Amino acid sequence: RRWNEVAAGMGIAGIRRPGMSKALAALDFPFASISLDSDAAIANLGAHNGADGAILVLGTGSIGFAQVNGERFTVGGYGFPISDEGSGAALGLSAVRHALRAMDGRTKRTSLSKEIAGKFRHDTLRAIAWMDQATPADYAGFAPLVMNYAEAGDEIALSIVEDAVLHVERCMATMFA
């Protein structure tokens, strides 16, 4: 393919971070032209075919995005760990925190905490070493466990999911206020 004949559009998570747009603009892309926007803007474009609309992205991270009469606004989406409420990464972070608290006796052990602690061989120092290298995707890897244990009635898993739902509801209420 002749890339110099291709017009490219990319949706990039974190593009709003200071310096990110400038760093991306400095890259030597091989395309005839390039348009860069946030992943949320691209998702909204796809969902509403360019028309006004709103989306709520819940994946590894989370963000609310709306476009009304050409004006755009976002809710959340500041990045993990300070934001991304309701996301897989946030669910995983809450689960790891619970497991650590359960390992040192600050909270009740549940099936969820036992399984997560098992991933670290029930050793808090292994969990800390993992944390020092962990990415949001690594934390999100625990989200399926949280959901499975919540469905099975694990009280801590249920509380983690209920908290996430409250954050999602607040985000949606803010977007449609």
N, C-alpha and C positions, 0 to 999 in steps of 0.2 A: 504494500500500500504506500502511497505517497502522502506522508503525514503533512507535508507542507501545503496540501490542498484541503486539509480537514479543518473545519471550524469546531473547536472543542468547548464544551461547557462542563464545569466541575463543581460539585457541591462538597464543601470541605468542612468537617467538624472542627470547631475552634478557630475559624477564620477571623472571628471578631476579636481574638486576643491581640493585645498590643504587639505590633511588629509583624504579625503573621501575614497580612496582606502585602506588606512591603517585601518580606522575604520571598513570598510566592511570586511576586512581580519580577523579582530579580532572577528567577529561574529561566533557563533557556529552553522553553518548550518548543518542540519541533512543528507546531501547528501553524496554519495560516492565520488563525486568530484564536483567542481564548477568552472565555468569560468565566470568572470565578465568583462563587456565591457560597452561602452557608448550606450545609446539608439540609437544614430545616426549610430554607427557601426553595431548594430543589424538590424536596418532598411535597411542599405545598403546591408548587408548580405542577408536579405530576398528579397530585390528587385532584386539583381543580382546573387543570388544563389552562393555567394562566389567569383564570378568573379569580375574583375575590373569594376568599375562603379561609378556613382555619384548620390546623392540624395539631395533634399532640403526639409527639414521638416518644415512645417508651421502648428503649432497647438497652444497650449497655449504659447509655446515658439517657437524659430526658430533656425535652424542651417543648414549649408551646409556641406556636407561630401563627400569626394571622395577617392577612392583607385585606384591607377594606379601602375602596376608592383609591387604590394605588399606594396607600400608606401602610407601612409594615410595623408590626410590633411583636416582641417576644416576651415570654414569661419563663424565667429560669434559664436553664441551659448554660450555666456559668462554668460547668466542669466539675468533675469529681476531685476531691470529696466534699467541696463546699456547696455543691448543688446536685443536680441530677436526681432529685427526689422521685421516688416511685420507680426508679430504673433498676435494672439487674445488678449494677454495681452497688447501688444503695442497699438493696436486699442482701447482697453478699456481705457487705461491710457490717450490717446489723447482725448477721448470723455469726460472723467471725468474732465480733465484740462479745456476743452472748457466750460463744464457746470459751473464750478466754476467761470471762467472768465465772463461768461454771467450773473451769479447770482450777481456778484458785479459790473456789468456794463462796464467791460473792453472790451467786444466784443459783437457782435450782438447775440441776442437770436434766436435760430432756433428750429425747431421741435425736433431735437435730444437733444439739451441742455435742453429744457423744460422737456422732458421725463426723462432724467437722473437726473435733479434737483428734479423732482417729487419723484424719488426713495429715496431722502434724505429730503423729505417734504420741499424742497426749502430752506433748512437751511444749510449754509456752515459748521457750527459746527458739525452737524450730518455727513456731508461728511468727515470732518477731523477725527472724531471718527471712522468712517468706515475704512478710509485709514490706521489708526494706526493698524488695525487688518487684513487688506485685504491681500490676497495672489495673486499670478499671475493668478490663476484660477478665483478668484473673479473679477479681471479686465477683464479677457477674457470673462466673462459672459456678458459684454456689447458689445462684438464684433458683435453678431447678430443684435443688434439695429443699430449699425453703418452701417452695410451692408444694412439693410432694408431701412434706411433713405437715404443712398447713392443712392439706386435704385429708391427711390421716388424723388430724385433731391435736397435733403438738401445740401446746398453749403458747410457747414462745414464737414458733413459726407463724401461728395465727396472728399474734400481736404485731409481728414484723409486717405481715401482709396488710393487716388492718391499718397500720400507720402509713404504709405506702399508698393505700387507697385514699386515705384522707388527704395526702399531699396531691394526688392526682385530681381529686375533687376540688381542692383549693385552686389548683392551676386552671382547671376548666372554668370555675366560677369567676376567676379573675379575667380570663379571656373574654367571657361573655357578659361581663358587668356593664 
